[in-house]
Amino acid sequence: MPILDWLNKDKAVRTAQRVPYRLLKQVPELCYGDAATENMLIQGDNLEALKALIPLYAGKFKCIYIDPPYNTKSAFEHYDDNLEHSKWLSMMYPRLELLRELLAEDGSIFVSIDDNEAHYLKIIMDELFGRKNFVSSIIWQKVYSIKNSAKHFSDMHDYLYVYAKNIDALEIARVPRSEASRKNYKNWDNDPRGPWRSGPIAARNYYSLGTYPIKCPSGRIIEGPPPGSYWRFSEEKLRQLDADGRIWWGKKGGNVPAPKLYLREVGDGVRAATLWKYEEVGHNQDSKRESLALFKKMPFGTPKPEKLIQRIISIVTKKGDLVLDSFIGSGTTAAVAHKMGRRYIGIEMGEHAVTHCHPRLMKVIDGEQGGISKSVEWEGGGGFKFYRLGETVFDEFGLINPYIKFAALASHLWYMETRLPMQVTPDSPLLGIHNGTAYYLLYNGILGDKRPQGGNVLTGPVLDSLPAHEGLKVIYGEATRFGEQRLDNEKIVFKQIPYDVKAI
């Protein structure tokens, strides 16, 4: 598979691995609403924040949407085309790498982009997600009127690049049928089965029983199908459908017969297309009006309308699923996910996290009625917790930060060993059992002894106090009093803190 190369790519490929693993520090005064909520708003560099989420949320997000900088000569202070392009690619690569790790096996990621970097983005996403997991390139009509002052062409659309973690596991729900589509279904003959529209009776595919003459109710004879085509039904099947009232011959009974397609049978949903028109999912002016209704001035020049995010979330998630946006801007994705009953995490680096995202989500919880609120019958409720990035787990020498608590180190070690996020913080040294191996952590007085090394050293009494496991045991601790033979006899692999604790 072709891959993309650029200045400093080697460094970009190693960036995610070298990002320090930081803790998330809750800011109680900025949390709002239901205290039991799992929703999170994180202020901080999104690369470090994504790394901090890995031990807790790897493989958990059903939907990821990001709207990164488009690299349109305004993303950096001094623009140089080659250097700018390389910076953008080096910024995106490690973030996409971590986002893929956070995506559920049946999850999908949507990335908003325009022509400046779209094709380069496609290549690096092919590299990271696998070309076979490319789902679609969706065109969103972001403006509704042509700009005649444009130099060459009036730019009217953005793209949404869609990738799956595993395309074989991905399911895309249908979107509601539009009113215009519903109006195509009539009931000319008062059919008790309800509204219908006519479908074609001829097709180009060869059918050995599809070349007979048809006699219409009016007496007209149709000698056969059009040249190069065949009737879709055999003569016997056509008679059966006609007897059941499922064939339309026209008001005077002399038309080419047409099978009826009933609205109630085709369903009220249609397969999502790759062209999303502004009438369906909103446009830039909608998003600007929504922003101005929430804020005194525009927080961003190119916000996305709530209806666009609603479409994305509605076709790939169900209520209760996890949604992530690591370039959350003014908070649109979190606001829409909240109104739609999804759990979410949003990340924003700058002060917008406090000045825009935070008050917006407060208004949502209080029942604000802008955007999609009325269409989803939103009345308020729920909550979110606010976090900032805290201390690093490891210091500059690779040693464990002495202020790290048991829960943080436990989740780190569990993910390091199993590549799975920790579901529940344990209340004993047993972190869990994976593939027949039990993992234990003797650290920070978990056994109740608050002395500096109390309970952190593997001894006979400590082993007797641990939850029993017959199979292999991996035990992390500061030291062990067991020799090699005793460790073998007890089926123990001992790993010493801090030397055997590695950064993810």
SVG drawing of the C-alpha trace seen along z (x, -y; Angstrom):
<svg xmlns="http://www.w3.org/2000/svg" viewBox="-60 -40 77 65">
<polyline fill="none" stroke="black" stroke-width="0.4" points="0.0,0.0 1.4,-3.4 2.3,-5.6 2.9,-9.3 6.2,-10.8 7.0,-14.3 9.5,-16.4 9.9,-15.0 7.6,-12.0 9.9,-9.7 9.5,-11.9 5.7,-12.2 5.4,-8.4 7.1,-8.1 5.4,-11.1 2.4,-9.2 4.7,-6.7 6.8,-9.5 3.9,-11.7 4.0,-11.6 1.2,-9.8 -0.6,-12.3 -3.3,-12.1 -6.7,-13.8 -7.4,-16.2 -11.0,-17.0 -11.9,-20.7 -14.9,-20.4 -15.9,-24.1 -16.4,-23.7 -18.4,-20.4 -22.1,-20.9 -25.3,-18.9 -25.6,-15.2 -22.6,-14.2 -22.9,-10.6 -22.4,-11.5 -19.7,-10.0 -19.6,-12.9 -16.3,-14.8 -14.9,-18.1 -11.1,-18.2 -9.0,-21.3 -5.5,-20.7 -3.4,-19.7 -5.5,-17.0 -2.5,-14.8 -1.7,-14.5 -5.4,-14.3 -5.9,-11.4 -2.9,-9.6 -4.4,-10.1 -7.6,-8.5 -6.0,-5.3 -5.8,-3.2 -9.4,-4.1 -11.1,-4.2 -9.2,-2.2 -11.6,-0.5 -14.6,-2.2 -15.8,-5.0 -18.5,-4.1 -18.2,-7.4 -15.4,-9.9 -15.9,-13.1 -13.2,-15.7 -13.0,-19.1 -9.3,-19.8 -7.7,-22.9 -8.0,-22.9 -4.5,-24.3 -5.7,-27.2 -2.7,-29.6 -4.2,-30.8 -3.3,-27.8 0.2,-29.0 1.6,-32.5 4.2,-32.3 3.1,-30.4 5.4,-28.4 3.6,-25.9 6.0,-22.9 6.7,-23.6 3.1,-24.3 2.0,-21.1 4.5,-19.1 3.5,-20.7 -0.1,-19.8 0.6,-16.2 2.9,-15.8 0.2,-17.3 -2.5,-15.0 -0.6,-11.7 -0.1,-10.9 -3.5,-12.2 -5.2,-9.9 -3.0,-7.0 -4.3,-7.5 -7.9,-8.0 -7.8,-4.7 -6.7,-3.0 -9.7,-4.6 -12.2,-3.6 -14.5,-0.6 -14.2,2.5 -17.5,1.6 -16.9,-2.1 -16.3,-4.8 -14.5,-8.1 -15.6,-11.1 -13.1,-13.8 -14.2,-17.2 -11.8,-18.5 -11.6,-20.6 -9.5,-20.4 -6.4,-21.8 -5.4,-18.6 -8.2,-16.1 -6.2,-13.8 -3.2,-13.8 -5.4,-13.0 -6.9,-10.1 -3.5,-8.6 -2.4,-8.8 -5.7,-7.5 -5.4,-4.6 -2.0,-3.9 -3.3,-4.1 -6.8,-2.6 -6.1,-0.3 -7.4,-1.0 -10.0,1.7 -11.6,-0.2 -12.3,-3.3 -16.1,-3.7 -16.9,-6.8 -16.1,-10.4 -19.2,-12.4 -19.8,-15.8 -21.5,-18.3 -23.0,-21.3 -21.9,-24.0 -23.3,-27.1 -26.5,-27.5 -25.7,-30.4 -23.0,-30.8 -20.3,-33.4 -19.8,-35.2 -16.7,-37.0 -14.8,-33.7 -11.7,-33.7 -12.3,-30.3 -15.0,-28.3 -17.4,-29.1 -16.5,-26.8 -19.7,-25.2 -18.7,-22.0 -16.5,-20.3 -15.8,-16.6 -16.4,-14.1 -13.9,-11.2 -15.3,-8.1 -13.3,-5.2 -14.2,-2.1 -12.0,-0.4 -13.2,2.9 -15.5,2.4 -16.9,5.9 -18.3,5.0 -19.6,1.5 -23.3,0.9 -24.8,-2.3 -28.4,-3.1 -30.8,-4.5 -31.8,-8.2 -35.4,-9.3 -37.1,-9.6 -37.5,-13.3 -40.9,-14.9 -40.2,-15.3 -39.5,-11.5 -42.7,-10.7 -44.7,-12.8 -43.6,-10.5 -45.9,-7.8 -49.6,-8.3 -52.7,-6.2 -54.4,-6.7 -56.6,-3.6 -57.3,-3.7 -55.3,-0.6 -55.9,0.6 -52.1,1.1 -51.6,-2.6 -49.5,-5.0 -47.3,-3.5 -45.2,-4.5 -44.7,-2.6 -41.5,-0.7 -40.0,0.6 -41.1,3.9 -38.3,4.2 -34.6,4.7 -31.5,5.4 -30.4,8.5 -31.2,11.7 -34.3,13.6 -35.4,16.6 -39.1,16.2 -39.2,12.5 -40.0,12.2 -43.8,12.8 -46.5,10.5 -48.8,8.7 -52.5,7.9 -53.5,4.8 -57.0,4.4 -57.8,1.9 -57.3,4.6 -54.0,3.2 -51.3,5.8 -47.7,5.2 -45.7,7.6 -42.7,7.8 -40.2,5.8 -38.2,3.0 -35.3,4.0 -32.3,5.2 -34.3,5.8 -36.6,8.4 -39.7,8.4 -38.7,8.7 -41.4,11.3 -42.6,14.5 -46.0,14.4 -47.4,16.5 -45.9,14.2 -47.3,11.1 -50.8,12.6 -50.5,13.3 -49.3,9.8 -52.1,8.3 -54.8,10.5 -53.4,9.2 -53.8,5.6 -50.1,5.0 -49.8,3.9 -50.6,0.5 -51.8,0.2 -52.4,-3.5 -55.7,-5.3 -57.1,-4.0 -55.7,-0.5 -53.5,-0.7 -50.1,-1.6 -47.1,0.7 -47.7,2.6 -45.8,1.3 -45.3,3.1 -46.4,1.1 -43.7,0.2 -45.5,-0.5 -44.3,-3.1 -45.1,-0.8 -43.0,2.0 -39.9,0.0 -39.9,-1.6 -39.6,-5.2 -35.8,-5.3 -33.4,-5.4 -29.8,-4.5 -27.6,-7.5 -26.2,-9.0 -22.7,-10.5 -24.2,-13.9 -25.5,-15.7 -27.5,-18.8 -27.9,-21.8 -31.7,-21.4 -31.1,-18.1 -28.2,-18.8 -27.8,-22.6 -25.2,-25.0 -22.7,-27.6 -25.3,-30.3 -27.3,-27.9 -24.2,-27.2 -23.4,-30.9 -27.0,-31.7 -26.7,-28.9 -23.4,-30.3 -24.6,-33.9 -27.7,-32.8 -25.4,-31.2 -22.4,-33.7 -22.1,-37.4 -19.6,-37.0 -18.6,-34.2 -16.1,-31.9 -14.9,-30.3 -15.2,-31.3 -16.4,-27.9 -18.5,-26.2 -20.6,-23.2 -24.4,-23.2 -26.0,-20.9 -28.0,-19.1 -24.8,-17.9 -23.5,-16.4 -26.9,-14.9 -26.9,-13.1 -23.4,-11.6 -24.3,-10.5 -27.7,-9.1 -26.5,-6.7 -23.6,-5.1 -24.6,-5.2 -27.4,-4.3 -28.4,-5.9 -25.8,-5.4 -22.9,-4.9 -19.7,-6.9 -18.8,-9.8 -15.5,-11.6 -14.4,-14.9 -10.8,-15.9 -11.1,-19.3 -14.3,-20.3 -14.1,-24.0 -17.2,-25.7 -18.7,-22.4 -21.1,-21.5 -20.5,-17.7 -20.8,-17.5 -24.0,-19.6 -25.6,-17.4 -24.5,-14.1 -25.9,-15.3 -29.3,-16.1 -29.3,-12.8 -28.7,-10.7 -25.1,-9.7 -22.2,-9.7 -19.4,-11.9 -15.9,-13.3 -14.8,-16.6 -11.2,-18.0 -10.3,-21.6 -6.8,-23.1 -7.5,-26.8 -9.6,-29.0 -12.6,-28.2 -13.0,-25.2 -14.0,-27.5 -15.3,-30.5 -17.5,-28.7 -17.7,-24.9 -18.4,-25.1 -21.3,-27.7 -22.8,-26.0 -23.0,-22.6 -24.5,-24.3 -27.2,-25.8 -27.9,-22.4 -28.3,-20.9 -30.6,-23.8 -32.7,-23.0 -31.7,-25.5 -33.9,-25.2 -31.6,-26.1 -30.2,-23.8 -31.8,-20.4 -33.4,-20.7 -37.0,-20.8 -36.6,-18.1 -35.3,-15.7 -37.7,-17.0 -34.9,-18.1 -36.0,-19.4 -32.7,-19.5 -31.0,-17.3 -27.8,-15.3 -24.4,-16.7 -20.7,-16.8 -17.4,-16.8 -14.6,-19.2 -10.9,-18.1 -7.5,-19.5 -4.3,-17.6 -2.4,-16.8 0.9,-15.3 2.8,-12.9 3.0,-9.3 6.7,-9.2 9.3,-11.9 12.1,-12.9 14.2,-10.0 11.4,-7.5 10.6,-6.9 7.1,-6.8 5.9,-10.1 5.7,-9.6 2.4,-11.5 0.7,-8.9 -2.2,-7.1 -3.0,-3.4 -5.9,-3.8 -3.9,-5.7 -1.0,-3.3 -3.4,-0.3 -5.2,-1.5 -1.8,-2.1 -0.4,1.3 -3.6,3.1 -3.6,1.5 0.2,2.0 -0.3,5.7 -3.6,6.4 -4.2,3.5 -7.6,3.3 -9.0,0.3 -9.8,0.9 -13.5,1.2 -13.7,0.6 -11.0,-0.6 -10.2,2.4 -10.4,2.2 -7.7,4.9 -4.3,5.6 -6.0,7.9 -6.4,5.8 -8.1,8.5 -7.7,11.8 -7.0,11.8 -6.4,14.9 -5.9,17.0 -3.3,14.7 -4.1,12.7 -2.5,9.3 -1.7,7.8 -0.3,4.4 1.3,3.9 1.5,0.1 0.6,-2.9 -0.7,-1.0 -3.4,0.9 -3.2,3.6 -3.9,1.0 -0.4,0.5 0.4,-3.2 4.2,-2.9 6.4,-3.8 7.1,-0.2 4.2,1.4 2.5,4.1 4.5,3.2 7.0,6.0 6.0,9.5 6.4,11.8 4.7,15.0 2.1,13.2 1.4,10.7 0.9,13.6 -1.5,15.3 -3.5,12.1 -3.9,11.7 -7.1,13.0 -6.3,16.5 -5.7,17.6 -4.6,21.1 -3.0,20.0 -0.1,17.7 0.2,14.6 2.0,11.4 2.7,9.3 4.0,5.7 5.7,4.5 8.7,2.7 10.6,5.9 10.2,9.6 11.5,11.8 11.0,14.9 13.8,16.6 13.5,17.9 12.4,21.4 9.6,20.1 8.4,17.8 8.3,20.8 6.5,23.0 3.9,20.3 3.5,19.6 4.5,16.0 6.2,13.5 7.4,10.7 7.9,7.3 9.6,4.6 8.4,1.0 9.5,-1.3 11.9,0.5 9.4,2.9 6.8,0.2 7.0,-1.2 5.4,-4.2 2.6,-3.2"/>
</svg>
